[in-house]
Amino acid sequence: MNSEAQASTQTQEGALAGFKVLDLSRVLAGPWCGQLLGDLGAEVIKVESPSGGDDTRAWGPPFLEGESAYFLGCNRNKQGIAIDFSSPDGKKLLAELIPQFDVLIENFKSGTLDKWGFDSAWFEKHAPKLVRCSITGYGSGGTQSALPGYDFILQAESGLMSIAGAVDGEPTKYGVAIVDLATGMMAANAIQAALLARYRTGKGQAVEVSLFDTSIALLANVGNSHLATAKDSGRYGNGHPTIVPYTTYHCLDGMVALAVGNDKQFAKLSQLLDHAEWAEDDRLKTNSARVQNRHLIDGLIAEKLKSFSSNGLIDLCRSNGIPIGRVNTVKQALASEHTADKNMVLEIAHSKVGKFKSLASPLTMHGTVNHNMNAPPMLGEHTDQVLHQYLGLNADQLIELKNKKVIQ
């Protein structure tokens, strides 16, 4: 479809326009889920404690005019209110707000909402159509269910850390909080599935996603290889456990990542490197053989590529259908031409910070739009507006709650 035809069929509303989300979560997994839903057009209200708000507001440097880059990166397209749930008046406000929404996101310790009086029976009576998503560290069942969840700890406990890092080095965490981010994505997926189910059943449901379950699922092919063989997995550095050659190599002026996915590609690479005999060598001609002799072929390729410029090698390989890419720094990746072509860096206007740059949503919709670029809220920025809109509170009532320090 050409751009003009696409524009004529594309609605100016987001895919989730009309859905209302009450986001009680903090840190990363929950806020990331809420941001994804907001990017897709849902109306997301972020609720924080008046005493400092979301932990990530203080996670820095870097800060932009006092606002942490971390917080700014995972809370766009939300309105922000501040309510003290430790007070009876705060709990009353929460009880009045919840039935006004389609989705509730929370990442308190398991059982916290129950202790506040919001158990399954309460939801069934007061908000039967609500999709309520609970994000926890270890889930509501199991021996570790009472423990808080931290991405770093889950990378360690799940085995993810054991398969990352140098072959002869120590287990290494991923460079970002990958378990938190994946859990947020899983939660957003489960929430949308529950909303679809609501069309059939007319009822909401509880959705539970845990960092532990997500981290185990992220073991993917490595975990399934263990289940098939009972053998533990080791570390392969930048290599792949079942595909060779599939790793990084040094050129004259930098590093490249080379991914040879099949024997045909390997034969072509061998020819391009003036070593067609590699593809006829019984130790190397099939992927299974190369996996068994990875040190041999990796060494041969590494020695050969030392004489290539990275640009020259990339052009040669890509023109012959062999997957390859430069090993960029974050700065290089975000400044690349393709990043600009894909509009993956946003410029957002913030009432305090001014204009700042942020990473964009990776979702491209061809029938609806991700056009909301609302800045993450300051603490309590929309409290008066939201409580008036949803609960009808007037100015005197809002002042009274502020004087009692229930809201900000």
C-alpha positions as CSV (number, residue, x, y, z in Angstrom):
1,M,0.0,0.0,0.0
2,N,1.4,3.4,-1.0
3,S,1.7,6.2,1.6
4,E,-1.3,8.2,0.2
5,A,-3.6,5.1,0.3
6,Q,-2.4,4.2,3.7
7,A,-3.1,7.7,5.0
8,S,-6.6,7.6,3.6
9,T,-7.4,4.4,5.4
10,Q,-5.7,5.2,8.7
11,T,-7.8,6.4,11.6
12,Q,-6.4,9.2,13.8
13,E,-7.2,7.2,16.9
14,G,-4.9,4.7,18.5
15,A,-5.8,1.0,18.5
16,L,-6.7,1.1,22.2
17,A,-8.5,4.4,22.1
18,G,-11.4,4.4,24.6
19,F,-9.8,2.0,27.0
20,K,-8.9,3.5,30.4
21,V,-6.0,2.1,32.4
22,L,-5.2,2.8,36.1
23,D,-1.5,2.2,36.6
24,L,-0.5,1.8,40.2
25,S,2.9,0.3,39.3
26,R,6.4,1.7,39.8
27,V,10.0,1.1,38.7
28,L,10.1,-0.7,35.2
29,A,8.0,-3.8,34.4
30,G,4.7,-2.2,35.3
31,P,5.4,1.3,33.9
32,W,6.7,-0.3,30.7
33,C,3.5,-2.2,30.3
34,G,1.5,1.0,30.9
35,Q,3.6,3.0,28.5
36,L,3.0,0.4,25.8
37,L,-0.7,0.6,26.3
38,G,-0.5,4.4,26.2
39,D,1.5,4.3,23.0
40,L,-1.4,2.3,21.5
41,G,-3.9,5.0,22.4
42,A,-5.2,3.9,25.8
43,E,-5.9,6.6,28.4
44,V,-3.4,5.8,31.2
45,I,-3.5,7.3,34.7
46,K,-0.3,6.8,36.7
47,V,-0.8,6.8,40.4
48,E,2.1,7.5,42.7
49,S,2.7,8.1,46.4
50,P,3.0,11.8,47.3
51,S,6.2,11.1,49.3
52,G,8.7,10.9,46.4
53,G,6.6,9.0,43.8
54,D,8.0,6.3,41.6
55,D,11.4,5.1,42.7
56,T,12.9,5.8,39.3
57,R,12.3,9.6,39.7
58,A,15.5,9.5,41.9
59,W,17.5,7.1,39.7
60,G,20.3,9.1,38.2
61,P,22.3,10.8,37.0
62,P,21.6,11.7,34.3
63,F,18.8,14.2,35.2
64,L,17.2,16.8,32.9
65,E,16.2,19.8,35.0
66,G,15.8,17.5,38.0
67,E,13.8,14.9,36.1
68,S,15.6,11.5,35.8
69,A,16.2,10.2,32.3
70,Y,15.2,6.7,33.5
71,F,11.7,7.9,34.6
72,L,11.3,9.9,31.4
73,G,12.0,6.8,29.3
74,C,9.2,4.6,30.6
75,N,6.3,6.8,31.5
76,R,5.2,8.8,28.5
77,N,1.6,9.0,27.4
78,K,0.3,9.0,30.9
79,Q,-1.4,11.5,33.2
80,G,0.0,11.5,36.8
81,I,-1.8,11.7,40.1
82,A,-0.5,11.3,43.7
83,I,-2.5,9.5,46.4
84,D,-1.5,8.2,49.8
85,F,-3.0,4.7,49.9
86,S,-1.8,4.2,53.5
87,S,-4.6,6.6,54.7
88,P,-8.3,5.6,54.9
89,D,-9.2,8.5,52.6
90,G,-6.6,7.3,50.1
91,K,-8.1,3.8,50.1
92,K,-11.5,5.3,49.7
93,L,-10.4,7.3,46.6
94,L,-8.9,4.1,45.1
95,A,-12.1,2.2,45.7
96,E,-14.0,4.9,43.9
97,L,-11.6,5.1,41.0
98,I,-11.1,1.5,40.2
99,P,-14.7,0.8,38.8
100,Q,-14.2,3.7,36.4
101,F,-11.4,1.9,34.5
102,D,-11.1,-1.0,32.1
103,V,-7.6,-2.1,33.3
104,L,-5.7,-2.0,36.6
105,I,-2.0,-2.6,36.7
106,E,-0.1,-3.1,40.0
107,N,3.2,-4.6,41.1
108,F,2.8,-4.6,44.8
109,K,4.0,-7.6,46.8
110,S,1.6,-10.5,46.5
111,G,-1.4,-10.0,48.8
112,T,-1.0,-6.2,49.3
113,L,-4.3,-5.4,47.6
114,D,-6.1,-8.1,49.6
115,K,-4.7,-6.5,52.8
116,W,-6.2,-3.2,51.7
117,G,-9.6,-4.8,51.3
118,F,-9.4,-5.2,47.5
119,D,-9.7,-9.0,47.3
120,S,-11.3,-11.1,44.5
121,A,-14.7,-10.8,46.1
122,W,-14.5,-7.0,46.2
123,F,-13.5,-6.9,42.5
124,E,-16.3,-9.3,41.6
125,K,-18.9,-7.1,43.3
126,H,-17.6,-3.6,42.5
127,A,-15.7,-4.0,39.2
128,P,-16.7,-7.2,37.5
129,K,-15.6,-6.1,34.0
130,L,-12.1,-4.9,35.1
131,V,-9.0,-6.6,33.8
132,R,-6.6,-6.5,36.7
133,C,-3.0,-7.2,36.1
134,S,-0.7,-8.2,38.9
135,I,3.0,-8.1,38.2
136,T,5.1,-9.7,41.0
137,G,8.6,-11.1,41.5
138,Y,7.7,-14.7,41.9
139,G,4.0,-15.1,41.4
140,S,1.2,-15.7,43.9
141,G,2.1,-19.4,44.5
142,G,5.4,-21.3,45.2
143,T,8.0,-21.2,48.0
144,Q,9.3,-17.8,47.0
145,S,6.0,-16.0,46.4
146,A,6.5,-13.6,49.3
147,L,9.8,-12.3,48.1
148,P,10.2,-9.0,46.2
149,G,11.4,-9.2,42.6
150,Y,14.4,-7.5,41.2
151,D,15.6,-7.9,37.6
152,F,19.2,-8.4,38.5
153,I,18.4,-11.2,41.0
154,L,16.1,-12.9,38.5
155,Q,18.7,-12.9,35.8
156,A,20.9,-14.7,38.3
157,E,18.4,-17.2,39.6
158,S,16.9,-18.1,36.2
159,G,20.1,-19.1,34.6
160,L,20.1,-16.2,32.2
161,M,23.2,-14.8,33.7
162,S,25.0,-18.2,33.5
163,I,24.8,-18.2,29.7
164,A,26.0,-14.6,29.2
165,G,29.6,-13.4,29.2
166,A,32.9,-14.6,28.0
167,V,33.5,-18.3,27.6
168,D,36.2,-18.3,30.2
169,G,34.8,-15.5,32.2
170,E,32.1,-15.2,34.9
171,P,28.3,-15.1,34.5
172,T,27.2,-11.6,33.3
173,K,24.0,-9.8,33.4
174,Y,22.4,-8.3,30.3
175,G,23.1,-4.6,29.7
176,V,19.5,-3.5,30.4
177,A,16.9,-4.9,32.7
178,I,15.8,-7.4,30.2
179,V,13.6,-9.4,32.6
180,D,11.7,-6.3,33.7
181,L,11.2,-5.2,30.1
182,A,10.1,-8.6,28.8
183,T,7.7,-8.9,31.8
184,G,6.1,-5.6,30.9
185,M,5.6,-6.7,27.3
186,M,4.1,-10.0,28.5
187,A,1.8,-8.1,30.8
188,A,0.6,-5.8,28.0
189,N,0.0,-8.8,25.8
190,A,-2.0,-10.6,28.5
191,I,-4.0,-7.5,29.2
192,Q,-5.0,-7.1,25.6
193,A,-6.0,-10.8,25.4
194,A,-8.1,-10.4,28.5
195,L,-9.8,-7.4,27.0
196,L,-10.6,-9.4,23.9
197,A,-12.0,-12.2,26.1
198,R,-14.2,-9.7,27.8
199,Y,-16.0,-9.1,24.5
200,R,-17.0,-12.8,24.5
201,T,-17.8,-13.3,28.2
202,G,-18.8,-9.8,29.3
203,K,-16.5,-10.2,32.3
204,G,-13.1,-9.1,33.3
205,Q,-10.5,-11.3,34.9
206,A,-7.3,-11.4,36.9
207,V,-4.0,-11.5,34.9
208,E,-0.8,-12.5,36.7
209,V,2.7,-12.1,35.3
210,S,5.9,-12.6,37.3
211,L,9.5,-11.8,36.7
212,F,10.4,-15.4,37.6
213,D,8.1,-17.0,35.1
214,T,9.3,-14.5,32.4
215,S,12.9,-15.1,33.1
216,I,12.5,-18.9,32.8
217,A,10.6,-18.5,29.5
218,L,13.4,-16.3,28.2
219,L,15.8,-19.3,28.4
220,A,14.0,-20.2,25.1
221,N,16.1,-22.5,22.9
222,V,18.8,-22.9,25.5
223,G,16.3,-24.1,28.1
224,N,14.7,-26.5,25.7
225,S,18.1,-27.9,24.7
226,H,18.7,-28.7,28.3
227,L,15.3,-30.4,28.6
228,A,16.0,-32.4,25.5
229,T,19.5,-33.6,26.6
230,A,19.8,-33.0,30.4
231,K,23.1,-31.3,29.7
232,D,23.7,-27.9,31.3
233,S,24.6,-25.0,29.1
234,G,27.8,-23.0,29.2
235,R,28.7,-19.6,27.8
236,Y,29.6,-18.9,24.2
237,G,30.6,-15.3,24.5
238,N,29.1,-13.7,21.4
239,G,28.8,-17.1,19.8
240,H,25.7,-19.3,19.4
241,P,25.2,-22.7,20.9
242,T,23.9,-24.4,17.8
243,I,24.9,-22.2,14.8
244,V,28.5,-21.6,13.6
245,P,30.0,-19.2,12.4
246,Y,27.7,-16.8,14.3
247,T,29.8,-14.4,16.4
248,T,31.8,-11.2,16.4
249,Y,35.1,-10.7,14.6
250,H,37.7,-7.9,14.5
251,C,38.3,-6.0,11.3
252,L,41.0,-3.4,10.6
253,D,38.8,-0.6,12.0
254,G,36.3,-2.2,14.3
255,M,34.1,-5.2,15.1
256,V,31.4,-6.9,13.0
257,A,28.8,-9.4,13.9
258,L,28.6,-12.2,11.3
259,A,25.6,-14.6,11.3
260,V,25.9,-17.5,8.8
261,G,22.6,-19.4,9.2
262,N,23.0,-22.3,6.8
263,D,25.5,-24.3,4.8
264,K,24.7,-22.5,1.5
265,Q,25.7,-19.2,3.1
266,F,28.8,-20.8,4.6
267,A,29.9,-22.0,1.1
268,K,29.3,-18.5,-0.3
269,L,31.3,-16.9,2.5
270,S,34.2,-19.4,2.0
271,Q,34.3,-18.4,-1.7
272,L,34.2,-14.7,-0.9
273,L,37.1,-15.1,1.4
274,D,39.1,-17.1,-1.2
275,H,38.9,-20.3,0.8
276,A,36.3,-22.3,-1.1
277,E,38.0,-25.5,0.3
278,W,36.5,-24.7,3.7
279,A,33.1,-25.7,2.4
280,E,34.5,-29.1,1.2
281,D,36.2,-29.9,4.5
282,D,34.3,-32.6,6.3
283,R,35.1,-30.8,9.6
284,L,33.3,-27.7,8.3
285,K,30.9,-28.4,5.4
286,T,27.8,-28.8,7.6
287,N,26.6,-26.7,10.5
288,S,26.6,-29.7,12.8
289,A,30.3,-30.3,12.0
290,R,31.1,-26.6,12.5
291,V,29.4,-26.6,15.9
292,Q,31.8,-29.5,16.9
293,N,34.8,-27.6,15.4
294,R,33.8,-24.0,16.2
295,H,37.3,-23.1,17.5
296,L,38.8,-24.2,14.2
297,I,36.5,-22.2,11.9
298,D,36.2,-19.2,14.1
299,G,40.0,-19.0,14.2
300,L,40.3,-19.3,10.4
301,I,37.7,-16.6,9.8
302,A,39.1,-14.3,12.5
303,E,42.6,-14.4,10.9
304,K,41.2,-13.7,7.5
305,L,39.0,-10.8,8.5
306,K,41.8,-8.9,10.1
307,S,42.8,-7.5,6.7
308,F,39.3,-6.2,5.8
309,S,37.9,-2.8,6.6
310,S,34.5,-3.1,8.3
311,N,32.7,-1.2,5.6
312,G,34.3,-3.3,2.8
313,L,33.4,-6.5,4.5
314,I,29.8,-5.4,5.2
315,D,29.3,-4.4,1.6
316,L,30.8,-7.6,0.3
317,C,28.7,-9.8,2.6
318,R,25.4,-8.0,2.2
319,S,25.7,-7.9,-1.6
320,N,26.0,-11.7,-1.5
321,G,23.2,-12.4,1.0
322,I,25.3,-13.0,4.1
323,P,23.9,-11.4,7.3
324,I,26.4,-9.0,8.9
325,G,26.4,-5.8,10.9
326,R,28.7,-3.4,12.6
327,V,29.1,-3.6,16.3
328,N,28.0,-0.1,17.2
329,T,28.1,1.8,20.4
330,V,24.8,3.1,21.7
331,K,25.8,6.6,20.4
332,Q,26.5,5.2,17.0
333,A,23.3,3.2,16.9
334,L,21.0,6.1,17.8
335,A,22.8,8.4,15.3
336,S,22.5,5.9,12.4
337,E,20.7,6.8,9.2
338,H,18.3,3.9,9.6
339,T,17.3,4.9,13.2
340,A,16.4,8.3,11.7
341,D,14.6,6.7,8.8
342,K,12.5,4.7,11.3
343,N,11.8,7.7,13.6
344,M,13.0,5.7,16.5
345,V,14.1,8.8,18.4
346,L,11.4,11.2,19.5
347,E,11.6,14.8,20.6
348,I,9.0,15.4,23.3
349,A,8.0,18.7,24.9
350,H,8.0,18.7,28.7
351,S,6.6,21.6,30.9
352,K,9.7,21.6,33.1
353,V,12.5,20.0,31.0
354,G,11.6,21.7,27.7
355,K,12.1,19.5,24.6
356,F,14.0,16.3,25.3
357,K,14.8,13.2,23.2
358,S,13.5,9.8,24.0
359,L,13.3,6.4,22.3
360,A,10.1,5.8,20.3
361,S,7.6,2.9,20.4
362,P,8.8,0.0,18.1
363,L,5.2,-0.7,17.2
364,T,4.1,0.3,13.7
365,M,0.4,0.3,13.0
366,H,-0.9,0.6,9.5
367,G,-4.6,1.1,10.4
368,T,-4.3,3.2,13.5
369,V,-1.6,5.5,14.8
370,N,0.8,5.9,17.6
371,H,0.6,9.6,17.6
372,N,0.5,10.5,21.3
373,M,3.8,12.0,22.4
374,N,2.7,13.3,25.8
375,A,5.6,13.8,28.2
376,P,5.8,11.7,31.4
377,P,4.0,13.5,34.1
378,M,5.5,15.4,37.0
379,L,4.5,14.0,40.4
380,G,0.8,14.8,41.0
381,E,0.7,16.9,37.9
382,H,-2.9,15.9,37.0
383,T,-4.3,15.0,40.4
384,D,-7.0,17.8,40.5
385,Q,-8.0,17.3,36.8
386,V,-8.4,13.5,37.1
387,L,-10.2,13.4,40.4
388,H,-12.6,16.0,39.2
389,Q,-13.1,14.2,35.9
390,Y,-13.6,10.7,37.3
391,L,-15.0,11.4,40.8
392,G,-16.5,14.8,40.4
393,L,-14.5,16.3,43.3
394,N,-14.8,20.1,43.5
395,A,-12.1,22.6,44.5
396,D,-13.0,22.6,48.2
397,Q,-12.9,18.8,48.4
398,L,-9.5,18.7,46.7
399,I,-8.1,21.4,49.0
400,E,-9.3,19.4,52.0
401,L,-7.6,16.3,50.8
402,K,-4.4,18.2,50.1
403,N,-4.5,19.7,53.6
404,K,-4.8,16.2,55.0
405,K,-1.9,15.1,52.8
406,V,-4.0,12.4,51.1
407,I,-3.2,13.8,47.7
408,Q,-0.7,16.0,46.0
